[in-house]
Structure formats: structure tokens, C-alpha cells
Amino acid sequence: MKRRTNTTELRKLMAEKGIITVLELSEITGINRRTLGKVLRGEIQPSADVMYKLAEGLEISPEIAGKIFFAEDLRIA
């Protein structure tokens, strides 16, 4: 089974934290905004370093981070 990032949940967490733009998230996490844009659009799966920075910046527990970054991709047969 292929894994993907649950971008809907990631965006929901951003909203809960009052983070509206990719630029704001970039400033909080230190991640390039182009990389963040690709992650949030589901174009790329983030590297371990990017996942760590996102989890730390958004104050996500390891359990929640695992569910977000390693969601089963049900679109693949």
C-alpha cells in the first residue's frame, strides 16, 4: 500500500493554529515555501527533515504526525 500526506488534515491543523498562508508556515518551520506549497498540494511526499520541522512547528504529536504523513493512499488500486 502506498502512503501519502493527508493534506486536508495538515491544512486543518494550520487553520487551528491561525496559520493562513504558506509564507507564515515557512517562517515558523524554516522550510522553503515552494517545498511547503508542493507538500500542501500533495505533489511531493515530504522528506524526514521536512516532516520533523512541520511536526515541531505545528506542535503535532508523533502519533498525529504519523497519521498525517503516512496516510494510506486509497486512490491507488
C-alpha positions in Angstrom: 0.0 0.0 0.0 1.4 3.4 -1.0 1.4 6.2 1.6 0.8 9.9 1.1 0.5 13.0 3.2 -3.1 13.9 4.3 -3.0 17.5 3.1 -6.6 18.1 4.4 -5.6 17.3 7.9 -2.4 19.3 7.6 -4.3 22.4 6.4 -6.8 21.9 9.2 -4.0 22.0 11.8 -2.6 25.1 10.2 -6.1 26.8 10.5 -6.4 25.7 14.1 -3.1 27.4 14.8 -4.1 30.5 13.0 -1.6 30.0 10.2 -3.3 31.1 7.0 -0.5 31.3 4.4 2.4 29.2 3.2 4.6 32.1 4.0 3.6 32.1 7.6 4.2 28.4 7.9 7.6 28.8 6.2 8.6 31.4 8.7 7.5 29.2 11.6 9.2 26.0 10.3 12.1 27.3 8.4 11.0 25.2 5.3 11.2 26.8 1.9 7.7 28.0 0.9 8.0 26.3 -2.6 8.6 23.0 -0.8 5.7 23.6 1.5 3.4 24.5 -1.4 4.2 21.2 -3.1 3.6 19.3 0.1 0.3 21.1 0.7 -0.8 20.4 -2.8 0.1 16.7 -2.5 2.7 16.9 -5.3 5.5 15.5 -3.2 5.9 13.4 -0.1 8.0 15.4 2.4 11.4 14.3 3.5 12.0 13.2 7.1 13.6 16.6 7.8 10.6 18.4 6.5 8.1 16.2 8.4 10.1 16.8 11.6 10.1 20.6 11.1 6.3 20.6 10.3 5.5 18.4 13.3 7.6 20.6 15.6 6.3 23.9 14.1 2.7 22.9 14.3 3.2 21.2 17.7 1.9 17.8 16.4 2.4 14.7 18.5 4.3 11.8 16.9 1.1 9.8 16.8 -0.8 12.5 14.9 2.2 13.2 12.6 2.3 9.5 11.7 -1.4 9.6 10.7 -0.9 12.7 8.6 2.3 11.9 6.9 1.8 8.2 6.4 -1.9 8.0 5.4 -2.9 5.1 3.2 -3.4 6.3 -0.4 -6.8 4.8 -1.1 -6.8 6.2 -4.7 -4.3 3.5 -5.8 -5.8 0.2 -6.7 
